[in-house]
Each structure stands twice: as structure tokens, then as C-alpha cells.
Amino acid sequence: MNTVLCYLEKDGQYLMLHRNKKANDLNAGKWIGVGGKLEAGEAPEEALVREVREETGLTLTRFHNRGLVTFVSGDFTEYMHLFTADQWEGTLIACDEGTLRWVAKSQVLSLPLWEGDVHFLRLLAEDTPWFSLKLRYEGDRLAEWRRF
């Protein structure tokens, strides 16, 4: 499966999504960026613009491909294309998947996150050039992480 995830940046903050609205949500209770699955025939960049618009009402006008994160859990593998964005048009709307909130970058790591997210969020904070990261989970526990 291929997905996209984006952290919108403004005034030293990230737009974070608290996953607290959907039933049977794998991400329930976690804070994540915005994004979702690629549809058939979509490039990651097309999915990024579509998913951000669907979840936030904002249309990205400038974004940056920051890396590829490979999630492995048992027989399941997900390739997540990671982006940041710093320019958009439109007005923020309510999201049906959770609560959107601007959070100071310095506070993001104190939120309930997936354990592996801490690794790529630190790379973003360090302004690391494009990177590839593998995160292997056993249940909800991060069993292995590797940067390439």
C-alpha cells in the first residue's frame, strides 16, 4: 500500500490531526500529520494535494518531498511518502477523521504519537535532506528502525 503524509508548517508550528472521530481507527488517539492512501493511477504528489484538500480544505501551492518511510508489521508493508508544506490557499475546515490543531514544533514530541513517528519528526526538525526510513512494528511496539 502507498500513502502520503504531510506536515503543514506555519509560524514554528505543524498542523496536527488528533485521530479522535472515526470508529475502528488504527490511529485512534494518536496525533499525526494529514494524508491518506493513493488512489489508482495517482502520483504521490497528486494524492498529497487531494488528501490535504479533503481533510483540511486547504489547497497546497508549495510542498517538499522529504522522504520515504517503509512501515512493516507482519506480512503488511506500507510505503509512506512524507512531505512538508509551507504555502497553501483556502480556509481551514473541520476534519471528519479527527481534530485539527496547530501545535508548536517544540511540543509535538510530547503528544501521543506512534513510536516510529518520533524518528522521522526528528529528521524533519533537523532539516535532513531526503531520507528513507524503515519502521518495523510488532503489534503497537516499534521493534526496529533503520535510516538509509
DSSP file (Angstrom, degrees, kcal/mol; ACC not computed):
  #  RESIDUE AA STRUCTURE BP1 BP2  ACC     N-H-->O    O-->H-N    N-H-->O    O-->H-N    TCO  KAPPA ALPHA  PHI   PSI    X-CA   Y-CA   Z-CA
    1    1 A M              0   0    0      0, 0.0    78,-3.0     0, 0.0     2,-0.4   0.000 360.0 360.0 360.0 141.2    0.0    0.0    0.0
    2    2 A N  E     +a   79   0A   0     76,-0.2    36,-2.3    36,-0.2     2,-0.3  -0.940 360.0 168.2-113.2 134.0    1.2    3.5   -0.8
    3    3 A T  E     -aB  80  37A   0     76,-2.5    78,-2.9    -2,-0.4     2,-0.3  -0.868  23.7-137.2-135.2 169.5    0.2    6.5    1.3
    4    4 A V  E     -aB  81  36A   0     32,-2.6    32,-1.3    -2,-0.3     2,-0.4  -0.958  13.1-171.8-126.6 149.3    1.1   10.2    1.8
    5    5 A L  E     -aB  82  35A   0     76,-2.2    78,-2.8    -2,-0.3     2,-0.4  -0.994   6.9-169.8-140.5 135.8    1.6   12.2    5.0
    6    6 A C  E     -aB  83  34A   0     28,-2.9    28,-2.2    -2,-0.4     2,-0.6  -0.980  16.5-157.6-132.3 139.3    2.1   15.9    5.2
    7    7 A Y  E     -a   84   0A   0     76,-1.8    78,-1.7    -2,-0.4     2,-0.3  -0.951  18.9-150.0-111.0 108.6    3.1   18.3    8.0
    8    8 A L  E     -a   85   0A   0     -2,-0.6     7,-2.0     7,-0.5     2,-0.4  -0.645  15.5-150.2 -77.7 134.1    1.9   21.8    7.1
    9    9 A E  E     +F   14   0B   0     76,-3.0     2,-0.3    -2,-0.3     5,-0.2  -0.905  26.3 155.3-114.8 132.1    4.3   24.4    8.7
   10   10 A K  E >   -F   13   0B   0      3,-2.1     3,-1.4    -2,-0.4    77,-0.0  -0.919  68.4 -15.9-154.8 127.6    3.3   27.9    9.8
   11   11 A D  T 3  S-     0   0    0     -2,-0.3     3,-0.1     1,-0.3    -2,-0.0   0.853 128.2 -47.0  50.4  45.3    5.0   30.2   12.4
   12   12 A G  T 3  S+     0   0    0      1,-0.3    93,-2.7    92,-0.1    94,-0.4   0.701 119.7 107.4  73.1  19.3    7.0   27.5   14.0
   13   13 A Q  E <   -FG  10 104B   0     -3,-1.4    -3,-2.1    91,-0.3     2,-0.4  -0.882  58.5-141.9-127.6 157.7    4.0   25.1   14.2
   14   14 A Y  E     -FG   9 103B   0     89,-2.7    89,-2.8    -2,-0.3     2,-0.8  -0.925  25.6-120.8-111.5 144.4    2.8   22.0   12.5
   15   15 A L  E     - G   0 102B   0     -7,-2.0    -7,-0.5    -2,-0.4     2,-0.3  -0.788  40.9-168.1 -80.6 115.7   -0.8   21.3   11.7
   16   16 A M  E     - G   0 101B   0     85,-2.9    85,-2.5    -2,-0.8     2,-0.6  -0.808  17.3-143.7-111.6 149.0   -1.6   18.1   13.6
   17   17 A L  E     -HG  32 100B   0     15,-3.5    15,-2.3    -2,-0.3     2,-0.8  -0.951   6.8-153.5-113.8 115.5   -4.6   15.8   13.3
   18   18 A H  E     -HG  31  99B   0     81,-3.0    81,-2.0    -2,-0.6     2,-1.5  -0.807  18.9-138.3 -87.9 111.3   -5.7   14.2   16.6
   19   19 A R        +     0   0    0     11,-2.8    10,-3.4    -2,-0.8    11,-0.3  -0.544  59.3 125.2 -77.1  92.5   -7.4   11.0   15.4
   20   20 A N        +     0   0    0     -2,-1.5    78,-0.2    77,-0.3    -1,-0.2   0.160  55.2  59.8-137.2  18.4  -10.5   11.0   17.7
   21   21 A K  S    S+     0   0    0     76,-1.2     2,-0.3    -3,-0.1    77,-0.2   0.695  77.8  83.3-122.3 -27.7  -13.6   10.8   15.4
   22   22 A K  S >  S-     0   0    0     75,-0.7     3,-0.7     1,-0.1     2,-0.2  -0.605  71.7-124.2 -88.9 140.6  -13.5    7.6   13.4
   23   23 A A  T 3  S+     0   0    0     -2,-0.3    -1,-0.1     1,-0.2    -2,-0.1  -0.519  93.7  11.6 -73.9 147.3  -14.7    4.2   14.7
   24   24 A N  T 3  S+     0   0    0      1,-0.2     2,-0.6    -2,-0.2    -1,-0.2   0.868  86.7 169.9  53.3  43.0  -12.2    1.3   14.5
   25   25 A D    X   -     0   0    0     -3,-0.7     3,-2.1     1,-0.2    -1,-0.2  -0.766  34.7-151.3 -90.8 120.5   -9.4    3.7   13.6
   26   26 A L  T 3  S+     0   0    0     -2,-0.6    -1,-0.2     1,-0.3    -2,-0.1   0.821 102.2  47.3 -55.3 -31.9   -5.9    2.1   13.7
   27   27 A N  T >  S+     0   0    0      3,-0.1     3,-2.4     2,-0.1    -8,-0.3   0.224  81.4 152.7 -94.6  13.2   -4.6    5.6   14.6
   28   28 A A  T <  S+     0   0    0     -3,-2.1    -8,-0.2     1,-0.3     3,-0.1  -0.165  72.1   6.8 -52.1 129.8   -7.2    6.3   17.4
   29   29 A G  T 3  S+     0   0    0    -10,-3.4    -1,-0.3     1,-0.3     2,-0.2   0.249 104.6 116.6  84.0 -12.6   -5.9    8.7   20.0
   30   30 A K    <   -     0   0    0     -3,-2.4   -11,-2.8   -11,-0.3     2,-0.5  -0.499  61.8-131.9 -87.6 157.0   -2.7    9.4   18.1
   31   31 A W  E     +H   18   0B   0     81,-2.3    83,-0.3   -13,-0.2     2,-0.3  -0.945  40.2 155.6-105.7 127.7   -1.6   12.8   16.7
   32   32 A I  E     -H   17   0B   0    -15,-2.3   -15,-3.5    -2,-0.5     2,-0.0  -0.834  42.9 -96.1-139.6 174.8   -0.4   12.6   13.1
   33   33 A G        -     0   0    0     -2,-0.3     2,-0.3   -17,-0.2   -26,-0.2  -0.092  53.6 -87.5 -77.0-169.8    0.0   14.8   10.0
   34   34 A V  E    S+B    6   0A   0    -28,-2.2   -28,-2.9   -19,-0.2     2,-0.3  -0.786  72.6  89.0-105.0 150.6   -2.7   14.8    7.3
   35   35 A G  E     -B    5   0A   0     -2,-0.3     2,-0.3   -30,-0.2   -30,-0.2  -0.991  36.6-168.3 160.9-161.5   -2.8   12.5    4.4
   36   36 A G  E     -B    4   0A   0    -32,-1.3   -32,-2.6    -2,-0.3     2,-0.2  -0.983  39.9 -25.7 168.9-162.7   -4.1    9.1    3.2
   37   37 A K  E     -B    3   0A   0     -2,-0.3     2,-0.3   -34,-0.2   -34,-0.3  -0.460  53.6-116.6 -82.5 145.9   -4.0    6.4    0.5
   38   38 A L        -     0   0    0    -36,-2.3     2,-0.2    -2,-0.2   -36,-0.2  -0.590  29.6-135.6 -73.1 140.7   -3.0    6.9   -3.1
   39   39 A E    >   -     0   0    0     -2,-0.3     3,-2.3     4,-0.1     8,-0.1  -0.582  42.4 -69.4 -91.2 161.9   -5.8    6.1   -5.5
   40   40 A A  T 3  S+     0   0    0      1,-0.3    -1,-0.1    -2,-0.2     3,-0.1  -0.248 121.6  10.1 -53.0 129.6   -5.3    4.1   -8.6
   41   41 A G  T 3  S+     0   0    0      1,-0.3     2,-0.3    -3,-0.1    -1,-0.3   0.388  96.8 131.7  83.0  -2.8   -3.2    6.0  -11.2
   42   42 A E    <   -     0   0    0     -3,-2.3    -1,-0.3     4,-0.0    -4,-0.1  -0.611  51.8-137.9 -85.7 141.0   -2.2    8.8   -8.8
   43   43 A A     >  -     0   0    0     -2,-0.3     4,-2.3    -3,-0.1     3,-0.4  -0.599  33.5-108.1 -79.9 155.1    1.3   10.1   -8.3
   44   44 A P  H  > S+     0   0    0      0, 0.0     4,-2.5     0, 0.0     5,-0.1   0.882 120.8  53.9 -53.5 -38.8    2.2   10.7   -4.6
   45   45 A E  H  > S+     0   0    0      2,-0.2     4,-2.1     1,-0.2     5,-0.2   0.878 108.1  49.0 -66.0 -37.5    2.1   14.5   -5.2
   46   46 A E  H  > S+     0   0    0     -3,-0.4     4,-2.3     2,-0.2    -1,-0.2   0.920 112.6  47.7 -66.7 -43.3   -1.4   14.3   -6.7
   47   47 A A  H  X S+     0   0    0     -4,-2.3     4,-3.3     2,-0.2     5,-0.3   0.893 109.4  55.3 -63.2 -39.4   -2.6   12.2   -3.7
   48   48 A L  H  X S+     0   0    0     -4,-2.5     4,-2.6    -5,-0.2     5,-0.3   0.955 109.8  43.8 -57.6 -53.5   -1.0   14.7   -1.4
   49   49 A V  H  X S+     0   0    0     -4,-2.1     4,-2.0     1,-0.2    11,-0.2   0.909 117.3  46.9 -61.2 -42.9   -2.8   17.7   -2.8
   50   50 A R  H  X S+     0   0    0     -4,-2.3     4,-2.7     2,-0.2    -2,-0.2   0.947 114.0  46.0 -64.5 -49.6   -6.1   15.8   -2.9
   51   51 A E  H  X S+     0   0    0     -4,-3.3     4,-2.5     1,-0.2     5,-0.2   0.904 112.8  49.3 -63.9 -42.5   -5.8   14.4    0.7
   52   52 A V  H  X>S+     0   0    0     -4,-2.6     4,-2.3    -5,-0.3     6,-0.7   0.919 113.0  47.9 -63.2 -41.8   -4.8   17.7    2.2
   53   53 A R  H  X5S+     0   0    0     -4,-2.0     4,-1.8    -5,-0.3    -2,-0.2   0.919 113.4  47.9 -64.2 -42.8   -7.7   19.4    0.5
   54   54 A E  H  <5S+     0   0    0     -4,-2.7    -2,-0.2     1,-0.2    -1,-0.2   0.900 120.1  36.8 -64.5 -40.9  -10.2   16.7    1.6
   55   55 A E  H  <5S+     0   0    0     -4,-2.5    -1,-0.2    -5,-0.2    -2,-0.2   0.740 135.6  16.6 -86.7 -24.1   -9.0   16.7    5.2
   56   56 A T  H  <5S-     0   0    0     -4,-2.3    37,-2.5    -5,-0.2    -3,-0.2   0.609  88.8-122.5-124.2 -18.4   -8.3   20.5    5.7
   57   57 A G  S  <<S+     0   0    0     -4,-1.8    34,-0.4    -5,-0.6     2,-0.3   0.408  73.3 124.7  83.3  -2.3  -10.0   22.5    3.0
   58   58 A L        -     0   0    0     -6,-0.7     2,-0.6    32,-0.2    -1,-0.3  -0.708  54.4-145.9 -95.7 142.5   -6.6   23.9    2.0
   59   59 A T  E     -C   89   0A   0     30,-2.8    30,-2.1    -2,-0.3     2,-0.1  -0.929  22.6-130.6-107.0 114.7   -5.0   23.7   -1.5
   60   60 A L  E     +C   88   0A   0     -2,-0.6    28,-0.3    28,-0.2     3,-0.1  -0.376  29.3 173.9 -65.9 137.1   -1.3   23.3   -1.3
   61   61 A T  E    S+     0   0A   0     26,-2.4     2,-0.3     1,-0.3    27,-0.2   0.501  73.8  25.1-117.3 -14.7    0.7   25.7   -3.5
   62   62 A R  E     +C   87   0A   0     25,-1.7    24,-1.3     2,-0.0    25,-1.3  -0.918  69.3 154.5-151.7 127.1    4.2   24.7   -2.3
   63   63 A F  E     -C   85   0A   0     -2,-0.3     2,-0.4    22,-0.2    22,-0.3  -0.949  27.1-139.0-146.6 164.2    5.3   21.4   -0.7
   64   64 A H  E     -C   84   0A   0     20,-3.2    20,-1.9    -2,-0.3     2,-0.7  -0.993  16.0-130.6-133.9 129.5    8.5   19.4   -0.4
   65   65 A N  E     +C   83   0A   0     -2,-0.4    18,-0.2    18,-0.2    65,-0.2  -0.705  31.1 174.6 -77.6 115.0    9.1   15.7   -0.7
   66   66 A R  E     -     0   0A   0     16,-2.8    65,-1.4    -2,-0.7     2,-0.3   0.701  47.9 -52.2-100.6 -23.5   11.1   14.9    2.5
   67   67 A G  E     -Cd  82 131A   0     15,-1.5    15,-2.9    63,-0.2     2,-0.4  -0.988  44.2 -91.1 171.1 179.6   11.4   11.1    2.4
   68   68 A L  E     -Cd  81 132A   0     63,-2.2    65,-2.5    -2,-0.3     2,-0.5  -0.991  28.9-164.6-122.8 127.6   10.0    7.6    2.2
   69   69 A V  E     -Cd  80 133A   0     11,-2.9    11,-3.3    -2,-0.4     2,-0.6  -0.964   5.5-156.7-116.0 122.8    9.0    5.7    5.3
   70   70 A T  E     -Cd  79 134A   0     63,-3.2    65,-3.3    -2,-0.5     2,-0.5  -0.884   8.2-163.2-100.4 117.5    8.5    2.0    5.0
   71   71 A F  E     -Cd  78 135A   0      7,-3.0     7,-2.5    -2,-0.6     2,-0.4  -0.864   7.1-173.9 -99.7 131.8    6.2    0.5    7.7
   72   72 A V  E     +Cd  77 136A   0     63,-2.5    65,-3.3    -2,-0.5     2,-0.3  -0.994  13.7 163.8-127.4 131.5    6.3   -3.2    8.2
   73   73 A S  E >   -Cd  76 137A   0      3,-2.4     3,-2.2    -2,-0.4     2,-0.2  -0.841  68.7 -54.5-146.0 106.0    4.0   -5.2   10.5
   74   74 A G  T 3  S-     0   0    0     63,-0.6    -1,-0.1    -2,-0.3    63,-0.0  -0.462 123.0 -16.4  60.8-125.9    3.9   -8.9   10.0
   75   75 A D  T 3  S+     0   0    0     -2,-0.2     2,-0.4    -3,-0.1    -1,-0.3   0.431 118.2 100.4 -87.7  -0.3    3.0   -9.5    6.3
   76   76 A F  E <   - C   0  73A   0     -3,-2.2    -3,-2.4     2,-0.0     2,-0.4  -0.722  47.9-178.5 -92.8 133.6    1.8   -5.9    5.9
   77   77 A T  E     - C   0  72A   0     -2,-0.4     2,-0.4    -5,-0.2    -5,-0.2  -0.999   3.4-174.1-131.2 133.2    4.0   -3.3    4.2
   78   78 A E  E     - C   0  71A   0     -7,-2.5    -7,-3.0    -2,-0.4     2,-0.7  -0.989  13.3-153.5-125.4 134.4    3.1    0.4    3.7
   79   79 A Y  E     -aC   2  70A   0    -78,-3.0   -76,-2.5    -2,-0.4     2,-0.6  -0.931  16.9-166.3-106.8 111.2    5.2    2.9    1.7
   80   80 A M  E     -aC   3  69A   0    -11,-3.3   -11,-2.9    -2,-0.7     2,-0.6  -0.876  12.1-148.3-105.4 120.4    4.5    6.4    3.1
   81   81 A H  E     -aC   4  68A   0    -78,-2.9   -76,-2.2    -2,-0.6     2,-0.4  -0.774  20.9-148.4 -86.1 118.7    5.7    9.4    1.1
   82   82 A L  E     +aC   5  67A   0    -15,-2.9   -16,-2.8    -2,-0.6   -15,-1.5  -0.775  22.0 172.0-100.2 129.7    6.5   12.1    3.6
   83   83 A F  E     -aC   6  65A   0    -78,-2.8   -76,-1.8    -2,-0.4     2,-0.3  -0.897  22.0-156.2-129.9 157.1    6.0   15.8    2.8
   84   84 A T  E     -aC   7  64A   0    -20,-1.9   -20,-3.2    -2,-0.3     2,-0.3  -0.936  15.2-163.7-122.7 156.4    6.1   19.2    4.4
   85   85 A A  E     +aC   8  63A   0    -78,-1.7   -76,-3.0    -2,-0.3   -22,-0.2  -0.998  19.9 174.7-140.5 143.2    4.2   22.2    3.0
   86   86 A D  E     +     0   0A   0    -24,-1.3     2,-0.3    -2,-0.3   -23,-0.1   0.344  67.4  52.5-130.8   5.0    4.6   25.9    3.7
   87   87 A Q  E     + C   0  62A   0    -25,-1.3   -26,-2.4   -77,-0.0   -25,-1.7  -0.993  58.0 142.3-144.0 138.6    2.2   27.6    1.3
   88   88 A W  E     - C   0  60A   0     -2,-0.3     2,-0.3   -28,-0.3   -28,-0.2  -0.959  33.6-129.0-159.8 170.2   -1.4   27.0    0.6
   89   89 A E  E     + C   0  59A   0    -30,-2.1   -30,-2.8    -2,-0.3     2,-0.2  -0.905  59.5  43.2-125.0 155.4   -4.7   28.7   -0.3
   90   90 A G  S    S-     0   0    0     -2,-0.3     2,-0.4   -32,-0.2   -32,-0.2  -0.512  80.9 -65.6 109.8-175.6   -8.1   28.4    1.3
   91   91 A T        -     0   0    0    -34,-0.4     2,-0.1    -2,-0.2    -2,-0.1  -0.954  48.3-107.4-121.1 134.8   -9.7   28.3    4.8
   92   92 A L        -     0   0    0     -2,-0.4     2,-0.2   -35,-0.1   -35,-0.2  -0.361  39.4-167.8 -61.9 132.8   -9.2   25.5    7.3
   93   93 A I        -     0   0    0    -37,-2.5     2,-0.2    -2,-0.1     7,-0.1  -0.703  30.8 -85.3-115.2 169.5  -12.3   23.3    7.7
   94   94 A A        -     0   0    0     -2,-0.2     2,-0.4     5,-0.1     5,-0.1  -0.496  42.6-134.1 -71.8 146.0  -13.2   20.7   10.3
   95   95 A C  B >   -I   98   0C   0      3,-0.6     3,-0.6    -2,-0.2   -40,-0.1  -0.866   4.5-147.1-106.0 135.7  -11.9   17.2    9.5
   96   96 A D  T 3  S+     0   0    0     -2,-0.4    -1,-0.1     1,-0.2     3,-0.1   0.523  97.3  57.9 -79.3  -3.0  -14.2   14.1    9.8
   97   97 A E  T 3  S-     0   0    0      1,-0.3   -76,-1.2   -42,-0.1   -75,-0.7   0.598 121.9 -48.2 -99.1 -14.3  -11.3   12.0   10.9
   98   98 A G  B <  S-I   95   0C   0     -3,-0.6    -3,-0.6   -79,-0.2     2,-0.5  -0.985  74.1 -49.7 170.3-169.7  -10.3   14.0   13.9
   99   99 A T  E     -G   18   0B   0    -81,-2.0   -81,-3.0    -2,-0.3     2,-0.4  -0.823  43.9-145.6 -98.0 125.2   -9.5   17.4   15.4
  100  100 A L  E     +G   17   0B   0     -2,-0.5     2,-0.3   -83,-0.2   -83,-0.2  -0.725  26.7 167.1 -88.1 136.5   -7.0   19.7   13.5
  101  101 A R  E     -G   16   0B   0    -85,-2.5   -85,-2.9    -2,-0.4     2,-0.5  -0.979  37.8-122.8-151.8 137.9   -4.8   21.9   15.7
  102  102 A W  E     -G   15   0B   0     -2,-0.3     2,-0.4   -87,-0.2   -87,-0.2  -0.690  36.5-172.1 -76.4 126.9   -1.7   24.0   15.2
  103  103 A V  E     -G   14   0B   0    -89,-2.8   -89,-2.7    -2,-0.5     5,-0.1  -0.981  29.1-108.8-126.4 132.7    0.9   22.7   17.6
  104  104 A A  E >>  -G   13   0B   0     -2,-0.4     3,-2.1   -91,-0.2     4,-0.9  -0.338  27.6-127.7 -55.8 135.0    4.3   24.3   18.3
  105  105 A K  H >> S+     0   0    0    -93,-2.7     3,-0.6     1,-0.3     4,-0.5   0.850 110.1  60.9 -55.0 -34.4    7.0   22.1   16.8
  106  106 A S  H 34 S+     0   0    0    -94,-0.4    -1,-0.3     1,-0.2    -2,-0.1   0.672 108.6  43.4 -67.8 -15.9    8.8   22.1   20.1
  107  107 A Q  H X4 S+     0   0    0     -3,-2.1     3,-1.5     1,-0.1     4,-0.3   0.546  87.7  89.4-103.8 -11.0    5.7   20.5   21.7
  108  108 A V  H X< S+     0   0    0     -4,-0.9     3,-1.9    -3,-0.6    -2,-0.1   0.885  82.6  56.2 -59.1 -42.6    4.9   17.9   19.0
  109  109 A L  T 3< S+     0   0    0     -4,-0.5    -1,-0.3     1,-0.3     4,-0.2   0.638  99.8  61.7 -68.6 -11.7    7.1   15.1   20.5
  110  110 A S  T <  S+     0   0    0     -3,-1.5    -1,-0.3     2,-0.1    -2,-0.2   0.523  88.1  92.7 -88.9  -5.6    5.2   15.4   23.8
  111  111 A L  S <  S-     0   0    0     -3,-1.9     2,-0.9    -4,-0.3   -81,-0.1  -0.424  98.4 -87.6 -80.3 160.0    1.9   14.4   22.1
  112  112 A P        +     0   0    0      0, 0.0   -81,-2.3     0, 0.0     2,-0.3  -0.604  68.5 161.7 -67.8 107.3    0.7   10.8   21.9
  113  113 A L        -     0   0    0     -2,-0.9     2,-0.2   -83,-0.2   -81,-0.1  -0.785  49.0 -89.0-121.8 163.0    2.4    9.7   18.7
  114  114 A W    >>  -     0   0    0    -83,-0.3     4,-0.8    -2,-0.3     3,-0.7  -0.558  43.9-120.3 -65.1 141.7    3.3    6.4   17.1
  115  115 A E  T >4 S+     0   0    0     25,-0.4     3,-0.7     1,-0.3     4,-0.5   0.877 112.0  51.2 -56.2 -40.6    6.8    5.4   18.4
  116  116 A G  T >> S+     0   0    0      1,-0.2     4,-1.1     2,-0.2     3,-1.1   0.790  95.2  70.1 -69.5 -27.8    8.3    5.4   15.0
  117  117 A D  H <> S+     0   0    0     -3,-0.7     4,-2.7     1,-0.3     5,-0.2   0.833  87.7  66.6 -59.4 -31.4    6.9    8.9   14.1
  118  118 A V  H <X S+     0   0    0     -4,-0.8     4,-1.9    -3,-0.7    -1,-0.3   0.874  97.5  54.7 -56.4 -38.2    9.4   10.3   16.6
  119  119 A H  H <> S+     0   0    0     -3,-1.1     4,-1.6    -4,-0.5    -1,-0.2   0.934 113.1  38.3 -66.2 -47.2   12.3    9.2   14.3
  120  120 A F  H  X S+     0   0    0     -4,-1.1     4,-2.2     1,-0.2    -1,-0.2   0.837 113.1  56.7 -76.8 -28.0   11.0   11.0   11.2
  121  121 A L  H  X S+     0   0    0     -4,-2.7     4,-2.4     2,-0.2    -1,-0.2   0.884 106.8  50.3 -65.6 -36.2    9.8   14.0   13.1
  122  122 A R  H  X S+     0   0    0     -4,-1.9     4,-2.0    -5,-0.2    -2,-0.2   0.901 109.0  51.4 -66.3 -39.8   13.4   14.5   14.4
  123  123 A L  H  <>S+     0   0    0     -4,-1.6     5,-2.5     2,-0.2    -2,-0.2   0.897 110.7  48.7 -63.6 -39.3   14.8   14.2   10.9
  124  124 A L  H ><5S+     0   0    0     -4,-2.2     3,-1.7     1,-0.2    -2,-0.2   0.925 109.8  51.7 -63.6 -43.7   12.3   16.9    9.8
  125  125 A A  H 3<5S+     0   0    0     -4,-2.4    -2,-0.2     1,-0.3    -1,-0.2   0.839 108.8  50.6 -62.4 -33.3   13.3   19.1   12.7
  126  126 A E  T 3<5S-     0   0    0     -4,-2.0    -1,-0.3    -5,-0.1    -2,-0.2   0.418 111.4-124.4 -82.9   1.9   17.0   18.7   11.8
  127  127 A D  T < 5 -     0   0    0     -3,-1.7    -3,-0.2     1,-0.2    -2,-0.1   0.866  41.9-174.2  53.9  40.2   16.1   19.7    8.2
  128  128 A T      < -     0   0    0     -5,-2.5    -1,-0.2    -6,-0.1     3,-0.1  -0.403  25.9-113.0 -63.0 135.1   17.7   16.4    7.0
  129  129 A P        -     0   0    0      0, 0.0    -1,-0.1     0, 0.0   -63,-0.1  -0.124  67.0 -42.8 -60.0 171.7   17.8   16.2    3.2
  130  130 A W  S    S-     0   0    0    -65,-0.2     2,-0.3   -63,-0.1   -63,-0.2   0.011  75.7-179.2 -41.2 135.9   15.6   13.5    1.6
  131  131 A F  E     -d   67   0A   0    -65,-1.4   -63,-2.2    -3,-0.1     2,-0.4  -0.929  27.5-139.3-139.3 160.9   15.8   10.2    3.6
  132  132 A S  E     -d   68   0A   0     -2,-0.3    16,-3.1   -65,-0.2     2,-0.4  -0.985  24.3-177.0-120.9 135.9   14.5    6.7    3.6
  133  133 A L  E     -dE  69 147A   0    -65,-2.5   -63,-3.2    -2,-0.4     2,-0.5  -0.994  15.2-153.1-136.9 137.1   13.4    5.1    6.9
  134  134 A K  E     -dE  70 146A   0     12,-3.0    12,-2.1    -2,-0.4     2,-0.5  -0.958  10.8-174.2-112.7 128.8   12.2    1.6    7.8
  135  135 A L  E     -dE  71 145A   0    -65,-3.3   -63,-2.5    -2,-0.5     2,-0.6  -0.979   4.0-167.5-122.4 117.0   10.0    1.2   10.8
  136  136 A R  E     -dE  72 144A   0      8,-2.8     7,-2.7    -2,-0.5     8,-1.6  -0.923   8.3-164.7-109.9 123.1    9.1   -2.4   11.8
  137  137 A Y  E     -dE  73 142A   0    -65,-3.3   -63,-0.6    -2,-0.6     2,-0.5  -0.788  19.7-160.6-106.2 146.4    6.3   -2.9   14.3
  138  138 A E  E >  S- E   0 141A   0      3,-2.8     3,-1.7    -2,-0.3     2,-0.3  -0.941  79.7 -47.7-118.1 102.7    5.3   -5.9   16.3
  139  139 A G  T 3  S-     0   0    0     -2,-0.5    -2,-0.0     1,-0.2   -65,-0.0  -0.574 122.3 -25.6  65.5-129.7    1.8   -5.0   17.3
  140  140 A D  T 3  S+     0   0    0     -2,-0.3     2,-0.4    -3,-0.1   -25,-0.4   0.410 120.3  97.4 -91.9   1.1    1.9   -1.4   18.6
  141  141 A R  E <  S-E  138   0A   0     -3,-1.7    -3,-2.8   -27,-0.1     2,-0.7  -0.775  76.4-126.6 -98.8 132.1    5.5   -1.7   19.6
  142  142 A L  E     +E  137   0A   0     -2,-0.4    -5,-0.2    -5,-0.2     3,-0.1  -0.660  30.7 175.7 -74.1 115.6    8.4   -0.4   17.4
  143  143 A A  E     +     0   0A   0     -7,-2.7     2,-0.3    -2,-0.7    -6,-0.2   0.716  62.6   4.8 -95.0 -25.3   10.7   -3.4   17.1
  144  144 A E  E     -E  136   0A   0     -8,-1.6    -8,-2.8     2,-0.0     2,-0.3  -0.983  54.5-175.2-159.1 143.8   13.2   -2.0   14.6
  145  145 A W  E     +E  135   0A   0     -2,-0.3     2,-0.4   -10,-0.2   -10,-0.2  -0.990   8.2 177.9-142.4 142.0   14.0    1.3   12.9
  146  146 A R  E     -E  134   0A   0    -12,-2.1   -12,-3.0    -2,-0.3     2,-0.4  -0.999  17.0-149.3-142.7 136.9   16.7    1.9   10.2
  147  147 A R  E      E  133   0A   0     -2,-0.4   -14,-0.2   -14,-0.2    -2,-0.0  -0.901 360.0 360.0-104.0 135.8   17.7    5.0    8.3
  148  148 A F              0   0    0    -16,-3.1   -15,-0.1    -2,-0.4    -1,-0.1   0.373 360.0 360.0-111.0 360.0   19.1    4.5    4.8
